[in-house]
């Protein structure tokens, strides 16, 4: 993935996965990937909410 300063990011394969919805396999970002992508900036209320849901899911 290109960055805004002309560099490049290499994402780890476990940042991505699939989920099954109504019998179809859908590509998605893993919980780990979502946590990483919610870092490096000041979190908004929505981001804090999203991370709290990810945390709850990971404990179940």
CORMO-V926000 format. One line per field, one symbol per residue. phi: phi as a letter, one per 30 degrees, with the letter a starting at -180 (. if undefined). psi: psi as a letter, one per 40 degrees, with the letter a starting at -180 (. if undefined). burial: # if it has 24 or more other ideal C-beta (glycine too) atoms within 12 Angstrom, else .. A space follows every 10 residues. Layout:
phi->???
psi->???
burial->???
This chain:
phi->.dcdcidbcc ddeddbabbc bhicdbdacd eddddddcbi adddedddde dddedddddc
psi->hiieeeahhh iideeiaiih hfehhhiihi ddddddefie ihhidddddd dddddddde.
burial->.......... .......... .......... #......#.. .......... ..........
